[in-house]
Amino acid sequence: MVKRLFVVLAVAGFAAVGALAQPKLEVIGGETYDWGKVKPPKEGHLEAEIKMKNVGDRSMKITDVRPGCGCTKTDPDKFELAPGEISTMKVKLNISPAQSGPVQKNITVSWADLEGNKALTAMRSNNTPIPVGADTTVRSGYIWLKADVQRALMFTPSIYFSFNDLKIGQESSSKMEVTNNSDQDVVFSDWSTEGGIVCNQATRVTLKPGQKMEIIAKLIPSVKGNYSGGIKCKTSHPDHADLDLKAYGFVQEPQSPVFQNPASPKQ
């Protein structure tokens, strides 16, 4: 596989690593790790091992490894690398319960010339002058983590019902759409509800590959405060044998028209 250098972030902006006498950090196999099409992991994340190599002609230090939102990492097994040495780091890409389709996150890795970094640290700690010609530049690059999560059933806009305007004694509704992304028929049955919800689906439903079904939850709340309920059903697909579609919201007291915008008494 073709090896590619990190894109380097210098003080003035993006610049390729071109100088001869400097450390160069390369991700073996390329800076993008792509799991390709995958089923949702039961553990809630995908794992990989990233190897980074100093392909420059000076010793270097990995100064920072910072994951973006949605991914985690463990510290590299080596922070200081002589020319030709390799550091290994385990990474995880978190996949949420409702996430499907393309997912992409990144990890920022920063590094510096080993002796130049020591000189910079000494200057900051003890005000020791930095030797002339010392390379104190901190360079940064990105490791990209990608996956295409393939779920048999896709829930839009989410896998739970959100009631945004609940008021005591007034009917409110929330909807979701279920798409059969598998290559087989999926049967939905044994519908039940919790928390006073009324569901538009109650009988056996068969979704063929590519077909969609709308599930509507209706509710007339009677108590003020936080609300939770849901709709449950069974399906014939092994990855989604039991569906538990939660519902959330906050119930307010209805505003009486008698007290809304009262008119000022006439003089």
Secondary structure as UniProt FT lines:
FT   STRAND          4..5
FT   STRAND          8..10
FT   TURN            11..12
FT   STRAND          13..15
FT   STRAND          25..27
FT   TURN            28..29
FT   STRAND          32..38
FT   TURN            42..43
FT   STRAND          45..54
FT   STRAND          60..67
FT   TURN            69..70
FT   STRAND          71..73
FT   STRAND          80..81
FT   TURN            83..84
FT   STRAND          86..94
FT   TURN            97..98
FT   STRAND          101..113
FT   HELIX           114..126
FT   TURN            132..133
FT   STRAND          138..149
FT   STRAND          153..156
FT   STRAND          161..167
FT   TURN            168..169
FT   STRAND          172..180
FT   STRAND          186..194
FT   TURN            195..196
FT   STRAND          198..199
FT   STRAND          205..207
FT   TURN            209..210
FT   STRAND          212..219
FT   STRAND          225..235
FT   HELIX           238..240
FT   STRAND          242..252
FT   HELIX           257..259
//
